[in-house]
């Protein structure tokens, strides 16, 4: 296979890779989440209780920070990256998952580990606690119920795919979405399935599904927001949103549903699912459950803006902060925002900064581009010529080799909740780590072409 480097600014030269028994195939759009690099970026939604904010970052640390001062009360180190699994606290204990396959229970006063429970894969979805039980999902596809006090497993329920959702609990039932496209209703006592509701795409929400007056409200990557009868699992209505799917959770305020889609649009809907107005932010948005104050609805966009939108849909505040992945959290008159720039920020309602608290390092975490498309599986030994270990090929960021399996490559093109396939692409490669036999490299701006990839 011949890789031609056209970008002279990068300082890269041509090199050859002799590959035997390999194939190129499309990978799932969500795989990039599990290839995030280490660093100090805040990757979970802060959970607030009694004036303390609890959150995790990509270096594997869990923090407890005072909201009035920004002072770090304690921090605890897990053995894996924390990404997406927001914490939850109850009765002096807090719970958070890690990519080291464990769900942790920590003392909220001291940060001391009380127990941990190992699953079969990364814990990405946030936990929920109700009536002495902890409910959470894992990338291994199981929903788990544990005793909140001891971590003893009570039951587990197998779905058809990995789980990145936070379970909702209501009226003796657990409601959780899976990447298999189903929203499951499970008996909270015995873990038996009551019903499932099928959507046309993956379901992922890091906050619990909204349950109000016996109705479930949740989004899917099929670009719909659903209202479903919580007892029977029957659809009441669906509302078509933007083009990049949904991973947020709606809120209801004064009889109006507010929902942020992944394309950055805030929708205001009636309880019957009819649109009242919409507001388009300047960038994409993920995981949002927009908090509401007396003077508007709050949201962020991943290009680094914090917004407050009036109840009439007008923009009341737009403030540039930093690159963010997680939505704002309100506590009293304070707005908390966890940033990819390795700081937790506190603002007042006018957008004035009150304080910022740095995390373990100011090195940003690396996240592969959002348009994951292809993986190159190398079955046999790969030899890369021209001294690949030289400095010009060395990683600019440490820890970006993410597994000991296939070589993965990405392509840059627009995507919706489903992949669009194109052909005849150009190529510019960026090597993030020295290549050793059996390791994995990430490349950006891959464009597959017979002209550039020859066998």
Backbone torsions as a table, in degrees:
resi	resn	phi	psi	omega
1	UNK	NA	127.6	-178.9
2	UNK	-104.9	125.1	178.0
3	UNK	-106.5	114.9	-179.9
4	UNK	-96.9	122.0	179.6
5	UNK	-96.6	113.0	-178.1
6	UNK	-95.0	-20.4	-172.8
7	UNK	-84.9	97.1	-177.6
8	UNK	-71.5	-22.1	179.2
9	UNK	-64.5	-28.0	-178.8
10	UNK	-73.2	-18.6	-178.5
11	UNK	81.1	6.5	-178.6
12	UNK	-83.0	148.2	173.5
13	UNK	-110.1	168.9	176.8
14	UNK	-67.4	149.7	169.5
15	UNK	-150.3	162.2	-179.5
16	UNK	-112.7	145.1	172.4
17	UNK	-124.8	120.8	179.1
18	UNK	-89.9	109.2	-175.2
19	UNK	-114.1	139.7	174.1
20	UNK	-126.4	140.3	174.8
21	UNK	55.7	67.9	179.8
22	UNK	-132.5	165.0	176.5
23	UNK	-149.3	151.5	176.6
24	UNK	-110.1	129.2	-179.9
25	UNK	-143.8	158.3	178.9
26	UNK	-72.2	141.1	174.8
27	UNK	-112.2	164.5	-176.5
28	UNK	-69.9	146.5	-176.2
29	UNK	-62.8	-23.0	-174.9
30	UNK	-88.8	-8.6	-175.5
31	UNK	-60.2	-25.7	-179.5
32	UNK	-61.6	-28.0	-178.8
33	UNK	-63.7	-29.4	-175.8
34	UNK	-94.4	9.1	178.8
35	UNK	-119.1	17.9	176.5
36	UNK	-63.6	141.3	179.7
37	UNK	-87.2	165.8	176.7
38	UNK	-71.2	160.7	-178.7
39	UNK	155.9	-178.4	-175.7
40	UNK	-93.6	7.4	-178.6
41	UNK	-63.4	138.5	178.5
42	UNK	-82.2	123.5	-168.6
43	UNK	-121.6	8.5	178.0
44	UNK	-132.0	156.7	175.6
45	UNK	-75.1	124.5	178.5
46	UNK	-60.3	140.1	173.3
47	UNK	-108.0	130.8	-173.1
48	UNK	-113.8	130.8	174.3
49	UNK	-148.5	126.7	175.0
50	UNK	52.9	45.4	175.1
51	UNK	78.7	7.7	179.4
52	UNK	-118.7	133.8	175.1
53	UNK	-102.4	129.2	178.4
54	UNK	-112.6	133.3	-179.1
55	UNK	-158.8	167.5	179.4
56	UNK	-121.9	161.7	177.6
57	UNK	-135.2	169.3	-169.1
58	UNK	-71.5	-13.1	174.4
59	UNK	-81.1	-0.7	176.6
60	UNK	95.1	5.0	-179.7
61	UNK	-88.5	144.9	169.9
62	UNK	-108.6	136.1	-176.9
63	UNK	-119.6	149.0	165.7
64	UNK	-121.8	120.1	-173.8
65	UNK	-128.7	134.5	176.8
66	UNK	-71.5	131.4	-176.7
67	UNK	-76.4	-27.4	-178.1
68	UNK	-75.5	-27.0	-175.1
69	UNK	-125.1	-20.4	-173.6
70	UNK	81.6	7.1	-179.4
71	UNK	-72.1	135.4	177.4
72	UNK	-78.8	118.3	178.8
73	UNK	-77.9	-46.7	176.1
74	UNK	-161.7	165.4	169.9
75	UNK	-142.4	151.5	-176.3
76	UNK	-132.0	137.6	-176.1
77	UNK	-102.4	123.4	169.2
78	UNK	-92.2	175.7	-177.9
79	UNK	-94.1	2.2	-178.6
80	UNK	-137.0	172.4	174.2
81	UNK	-66.3	142.5	172.0
82	UNK	-106.9	122.8	-176.6
83	UNK	-150.0	116.2	175.4
84	UNK	87.5	-28.0	-177.3
85	UNK	-83.9	92.2	178.5
86	UNK	-70.4	154.6	-178.3
87	UNK	-87.1	162.5	174.6
88	UNK	-144.4	141.7	-176.1
89	UNK	-125.4	146.4	176.9
90	UNK	-165.2	135.2	175.5
91	UNK	55.1	43.3	176.5
92	UNK	76.9	10.3	178.9
93	UNK	-128.5	146.3	172.8
94	UNK	-125.4	152.8	-172.9
95	UNK	-130.1	134.4	179.7
96	UNK	-154.9	146.0	-179.7
97	UNK	-101.9	160.6	-177.7
98	UNK	-137.9	162.1	176.3
99	UNK	-74.1	-1.7	174.6
100	UNK	-83.3	11.8	175.7
101	UNK	83.4	2.5	-175.1
102	UNK	-107.1	147.3	161.6
103	UNK	-100.5	128.6	-176.6
104	UNK	-106.1	143.7	170.4
105	UNK	-116.5	120.9	-176.3
106	UNK	-121.0	151.0	173.6
107	UNK	-73.6	123.8	-176.2
108	UNK	-67.4	-22.3	-179.6
109	UNK	-79.1	-43.4	-170.1
110	UNK	-113.2	-18.9	-174.2
111	UNK	80.4	5.9	179.3
112	UNK	-71.6	138.8	177.9
113	UNK	-72.6	128.0	177.1
114	UNK	-94.2	-40.4	172.7
115	UNK	-164.2	167.0	172.1
116	UNK	-143.5	153.2	-177.0
117	UNK	-127.8	128.5	-177.4
118	UNK	-92.9	131.6	174.1
119	UNK	-103.8	-171.3	-178.8
120	UNK	-91.9	0.3	-179.7
121	UNK	-166.3	-169.8	-177.6
122	UNK	-60.7	145.3	173.4
123	UNK	-100.9	105.9	-177.7
124	UNK	-104.6	-45.1	-179.0
125	UNK	-70.5	146.8	-178.4
126	UNK	-73.1	149.3	176.1
127	UNK	-82.1	166.1	172.5
128	UNK	-139.1	147.0	-176.8
129	UNK	-122.2	131.7	177.8
130	UNK	-155.7	130.7	173.9
131	UNK	51.1	46.6	174.5
132	UNK	78.9	10.8	179.4
133	UNK	-126.0	148.2	173.3
134	UNK	-108.1	125.8	178.4
135	UNK	-114.4	134.5	178.7
136	UNK	-161.8	165.4	178.1
137	UNK	-117.6	168.9	-179.3
138	UNK	-138.1	161.9	175.5
139	UNK	-64.9	-15.1	175.3
140	UNK	-72.8	-2.4	176.1
141	UNK	90.9	-0.8	-178.7
142	UNK	-98.1	146.0	163.6
143	UNK	-97.1	130.0	-177.8
144	UNK	-112.7	144.3	169.6
145	UNK	-121.7	121.4	-179.4
146	UNK	-121.2	154.9	169.7
147	UNK	-69.4	123.3	-174.7
148	UNK	-63.6	-28.1	-176.5
149	UNK	-79.0	-39.1	-170.5
150	UNK	-116.8	-18.1	-175.0
151	UNK	81.9	8.4	178.4
152	UNK	-68.0	134.1	178.1
153	UNK	-72.5	130.1	177.8
154	UNK	-99.4	-42.5	173.5
155	UNK	-164.4	166.3	171.8
156	UNK	-139.3	148.8	-178.5
157	UNK	-127.9	130.0	-176.3
158	UNK	-93.7	125.6	171.6
159	UNK	-100.6	-176.9	-175.8
160	UNK	-89.2	-2.9	-177.8
161	UNK	-157.7	-178.3	-179.6
162	UNK	-68.5	160.4	-176.7
163	UNK	-119.9	126.2	174.9
164	UNK	-122.9	21.1	-174.9
165	UNK	-110.9	152.0	173.1
166	UNK	-89.2	124.8	-179.9
167	UNK	-65.9	141.3	169.1
168	UNK	-98.1	146.6	-178.0
169	UNK	-126.0	128.3	-178.6
170	UNK	-159.1	129.6	171.0
171	UNK	53.8	44.1	176.9
172	UNK	77.6	11.4	-179.4
173	UNK	-126.1	152.3	175.6
174	UNK	-113.3	129.8	-178.0
175	UNK	-117.2	122.5	-176.1
176	UNK	-147.4	140.1	177.9
177	UNK	-96.2	153.1	-178.8
178	UNK	-127.1	161.0	175.4
179	UNK	-69.8	-6.6	174.5
180	UNK	-79.5	1.7	176.4
181	UNK	90.1	1.6	-178.1
182	UNK	-104.1	143.3	166.4
183	UNK	-100.0	118.1	-175.3
184	UNK	-99.6	139.6	169.7
185	UNK	-109.4	119.2	-172.8
186	UNK	-123.6	138.7	175.5
187	UNK	-64.8	125.1	-174.7
188	UNK	-68.2	-21.2	-177.4
189	UNK	-86.4	-43.5	-172.3
190	UNK	-117.6	-4.5	177.9
191	UNK	75.2	17.4	179.0
192	UNK	-88.8	143.6	179.7
193	UNK	-71.6	131.0	174.5
194	UNK	-93.3	-46.1	174.4
195	UNK	-163.7	169.5	172.7
196	UNK	-137.5	147.6	178.5
197	UNK	-118.8	125.7	-173.8
198	UNK	-93.5	128.8	171.5
199	UNK	-110.7	-178.4	-178.6
200	UNK	-97.1	11.5	-178.5
201	UNK	-158.7	178.1	179.2
202	UNK	-65.3	151.2	176.6
203	UNK	-117.6	124.4	-179.6
204	UNK	-146.9	118.8	176.8
205	UNK	-146.6	124.5	-176.8
206	UNK	-83.7	-5.2	169.2
207	UNK	-112.1	155.4	-179.3
208	UNK	-62.1	148.6	175.0
209	UNK	-56.5	148.5	178.4
210	UNK	-78.2	128.9	176.4
211	UNK	-124.8	117.5	-176.9
212	UNK	-142.3	125.1	179.1
213	UNK	53.0	41.2	176.6
214	UNK	76.0	14.6	-179.7
215	UNK	-120.7	133.2	174.5
216	UNK	-90.9	135.3	174.2
217	UNK	-122.8	125.2	-178.8
218	UNK	-159.4	158.5	179.1
219	UNK	-107.7	163.9	178.4
220	UNK	-137.3	160.4	176.7
221	UNK	-75.4	5.5	170.7
222	UNK	-84.5	7.4	176.2
223	UNK	77.4	21.7	176.3
224	UNK	-118.6	146.5	164.8
225	UNK	-100.1	129.1	-174.4
226	UNK	-110.6	147.1	165.9
227	UNK	-119.5	120.4	-172.5
228	UNK	-131.2	139.1	175.8
229	UNK	-62.2	120.9	-174.1
230	UNK	-70.3	-23.6	179.8
231	UNK	-85.3	-40.9	-171.9
232	UNK	-105.7	-17.0	-178.1
233	UNK	74.4	23.5	-179.6
234	UNK	-98.4	137.7	179.3
235	UNK	-67.7	134.6	175.6
236	UNK	-99.3	-48.5	171.5
237	UNK	-159.0	166.8	172.6
238	UNK	-137.7	149.1	-179.4
239	UNK	-126.7	128.9	-178.7
240	UNK	-78.9	126.1	178.4
241	UNK	-106.5	-156.0	-175.4
242	UNK	-73.4	-160.1	-165.9
243	UNK	-101.0	0.0	-175.6
244	UNK	-113.4	17.0	178.7
245	UNK	81.0	-178.6	-175.8
246	UNK	-134.5	132.9	173.7
247	UNK	-132.0	7.6	179.3
248	UNK	-94.3	178.7	178.8
249	UNK	-127.1	134.4	180.0
250	UNK	-76.1	164.1	170.7
251	UNK	-126.5	155.4	175.8
252	UNK	-116.9	128.6	178.4
253	UNK	-138.9	121.0	179.9
254	UNK	52.0	43.7	175.2
255	UNK	77.5	12.4	179.3
256	UNK	-122.1	136.8	176.8
257	UNK	-91.8	129.3	175.4
258	UNK	-116.3	130.9	-173.9
259	UNK	-145.9	134.9	178.8
260	UNK	-109.6	121.4	177.0
261	UNK	-86.9	166.4	-175.5
262	UNK	-67.6	-17.8	177.3
263	UNK	-84.1	6.8	174.7
264	UNK	87.8	12.5	178.8
265	UNK	-94.5	129.3	172.4
266	UNK	-94.5	122.8	179.7
267	UNK	-106.0	141.9	168.2
268	UNK	-114.1	122.6	-175.7
269	UNK	-126.2	153.6	169.5
270	UNK	-73.7	168.0	177.5
271	UNK	-66.8	-12.9	176.4
272	UNK	-93.4	3.9	176.0
273	UNK	85.3	20.3	178.1
274	UNK	-98.6	135.9	-177.3
275	UNK	-71.0	134.6	174.5
276	UNK	-98.7	-50.8	175.1
277	UNK	-160.0	171.0	175.1
278	UNK	-142.0	149.6	176.1
279	UNK	-127.7	128.9	-179.1
280	UNK	-101.7	120.4	176.5
281	UNK	-81.9	-178.9	-173.5
282	UNK	-88.4	-3.1	-176.6
283	UNK	-155.3	176.4	179.6
284	UNK	-66.5	165.9	-175.9
285	UNK	-151.0	138.6	179.5
286	UNK	-131.6	153.4	167.4
287	UNK	64.4	12.4	-167.1
288	UNK	-78.2	134.9	162.8
289	UNK	-121.5	94.3	-167.2
290	UNK	-65.4	117.9	177.3
291	UNK	-70.6	151.4	-176.8
292	UNK	-123.0	131.4	172.8
293	UNK	-115.4	-179.3	-177.5
294	UNK	-68.1	-16.3	-178.3
295	UNK	-115.6	19.3	172.3
296	UNK	145.0	-174.6	-179.0
297	UNK	-107.2	136.3	-176.7
298	UNK	-106.6	144.2	177.8
299	UNK	-158.1	166.8	175.0
300	UNK	-127.4	161.9	168.8
301	UNK	-123.7	149.4	-173.4
302	UNK	-67.3	-11.8	175.0
303	UNK	-84.1	5.9	167.4
304	UNK	104.6	21.6	-179.4
305	UNK	-111.9	142.9	172.7
306	UNK	-106.6	131.0	-175.7
307	UNK	-121.7	148.2	163.2
308	UNK	-126.9	120.1	-175.8
309	UNK	-110.4	131.4	179.2
310	UNK	-68.1	163.7	-177.9
311	UNK	-69.8	-8.1	174.7
312	UNK	-96.9	3.0	179.1
313	UNK	90.3	3.0	-179.8
314	UNK	-87.2	149.2	178.7
315	UNK	-77.7	120.1	-179.7
316	UNK	-102.0	-27.4	178.1
317	UNK	-155.1	137.5	173.1
318	UNK	-140.3	115.7	-174.6
319	UNK	-128.3	128.5	175.7
320	UNK	-76.1	124.2	177.8
321	UNK	-117.6	-82.1	179.5
322	UNK	-163.2	175.2	178.5
323	UNK	-63.8	126.5	-175.2
324	UNK	-132.8	149.1	175.7
325	UNK	-116.9	-23.0	-172.7
326	UNK	-112.1	148.0	-175.8
327	UNK	-73.0	163.9	177.6
328	UNK	-71.7	158.0	177.1
329	UNK	-128.0	134.5	179.4
330	UNK	-100.9	139.3	173.2
331	UNK	-144.9	110.8	-174.0
332	UNK	61.2	-121.6	177.8
333	UNK	-106.6	23.2	-179.2
334	UNK	-113.7	137.4	175.4
335	UNK	-108.8	120.3	179.0
336	UNK	-101.8	134.6	178.1
337	UNK	-135.5	121.4	173.5
338	UNK	-87.7	130.2	-171.6
339	UNK	-112.8	154.6	173.5
340	UNK	-71.4	-13.4	-179.7
341	UNK	-86.0	15.0	171.0
342	UNK	77.7	31.4	176.2
343	UNK	-137.5	145.1	166.2
344	UNK	-97.2	124.5	-177.7
345	UNK	-106.2	146.5	171.6
346	UNK	-122.6	130.5	179.1
347	UNK	-126.2	157.4	167.7
348	UNK	-87.1	-179.6	-174.1
349	UNK	-72.1	-8.8	175.3
350	UNK	-97.2	1.2	178.0
351	UNK	89.3	11.5	177.3
352	UNK	-82.8	133.0	-179.2
353	UNK	-71.1	130.3	177.6
354	UNK	-95.0	-44.4	176.8
355	UNK	-165.8	166.8	171.5
356	UNK	-139.4	143.9	179.8
357	UNK	-122.5	119.5	179.9
358	UNK	-75.0	155.8	176.3
359	UNK	-94.1	-158.5	-168.9
360	UNK	-68.6	-23.9	180.0
361	UNK	-154.3	154.4	176.1
362	UNK	-91.8	8.7	175.8
363	UNK	-80.1	118.7	-179.2
364	UNK	-67.0	146.8	175.0
365	UNK	-73.0	148.2	175.5
366	UNK	-93.1	133.5	174.4
367	UNK	-127.9	123.6	-179.9
368	UNK	-56.0	156.3	-179.2
369	UNK	-55.5	153.9	-174.2
370	UNK	-73.8	-6.2	-174.1
371	UNK	-105.3	50.2	178.5
372	UNK	-54.9	135.2	-176.0
373	UNK	-135.7	-49.0	-171.4
374	UNK	-128.8	150.6	167.0
375	UNK	-124.9	144.8	179.9
376	UNK	-108.9	109.0	-179.7
377	UNK	-91.2	121.6	178.4
378	UNK	-104.5	114.1	-174.7
379	UNK	-82.8	-29.1	-176.6
380	UNK	-121.6	-179.2	-176.2
381	UNK	-58.0	138.3	177.3
382	UNK	-113.8	131.6	176.9
383	UNK	-119.8	122.0	178.6
384	UNK	-106.5	124.1	-175.3
385	UNK	-83.2	-179.5	174.0
386	UNK	63.7	41.9	168.0
387	UNK	53.1	64.8	-178.2
388	UNK	-61.4	-20.2	-177.6
389	UNK	-83.4	1.0	178.7
390	UNK	-63.6	160.8	-174.8
391	UNK	-57.7	-35.3	-176.0
392	UNK	-66.6	-17.1	176.8
393	UNK	-101.4	-2.0	-174.7
394	UNK	-72.1	158.8	-178.5
395	UNK	-68.0	139.9	172.0
396	UNK	-83.7	-18.5	177.3
397	UNK	-129.6	140.7	-178.5
398	UNK	-83.6	151.7	171.8
399	UNK	79.8	18.3	-176.1
400	UNK	-90.4	-8.5	169.4
401	UNK	-76.1	117.9	-162.9
402	UNK	-105.8	-10.3	176.7
403	UNK	-161.8	175.4	179.6
404	UNK	-112.5	54.6	-177.5
405	UNK	-134.4	-120.6	-172.9
406	UNK	-79.5	165.2	167.2
407	UNK	-83.1	134.3	180.0
408	UNK	-116.8	141.3	177.5
409	UNK	-132.7	157.8	-178.4
410	UNK	-127.6	158.3	175.7
411	UNK	-125.9	149.8	-177.1
412	UNK	-99.5	108.1	171.9
413	UNK	-161.3	160.9	-178.4
414	UNK	-70.0	145.3	179.0
415	UNK	-139.4	151.2	173.0
416	UNK	-105.8	-155.4	176.9
417	UNK	-69.0	-12.3	174.2
418	UNK	-122.7	154.3	-176.8
419	UNK	-75.1	139.8	168.9
420	UNK	-101.2	128.6	-178.7
421	UNK	-97.8	133.0	176.6
422	UNK	-130.0	177.3	-179.0
423	UNK	-145.0	174.2	177.4
424	UNK	56.0	59.4	179.5
425	UNK	-96.7	156.0	170.5
426	UNK	-83.8	176.7	-177.9
427	UNK	-142.8	134.0	166.8
428	UNK	-134.9	120.4	-174.7
429	UNK	-100.9	143.6	169.9
430	UNK	-124.9	123.5	-179.7
431	UNK	-97.3	123.3	-174.2
432	UNK	-96.7	-10.8	-176.1
433	UNK	-156.2	148.7	172.6
434	UNK	-56.6	142.5	-175.0
435	UNK	-98.1	119.2	173.5
436	UNK	-114.9	158.1	-176.3
437	UNK	-57.8	128.1	176.1
438	UNK	88.0	-3.8	179.5
439	UNK	-89.0	-171.0	-173.7
440	UNK	-127.9	138.9	174.2
441	UNK	-120.4	147.6	173.3
442	UNK	-106.5	140.7	174.3
443	UNK	-127.9	149.7	177.1
444	UNK	-114.0	159.6	177.9
445	UNK	62.4	31.0	177.5
446	UNK	-70.9	133.5	173.6
447	UNK	-131.2	113.0	-172.8
448	UNK	-77.2	130.9	-177.2
449	UNK	-152.8	139.0	175.1
450	UNK	-61.8	-25.2	179.6
451	UNK	-68.2	-32.7	-173.9
452	UNK	-107.7	-22.8	177.4
453	UNK	-114.5	111.6	-177.1
454	UNK	-121.2	148.6	-177.7
455	UNK	-121.9	NA	NA
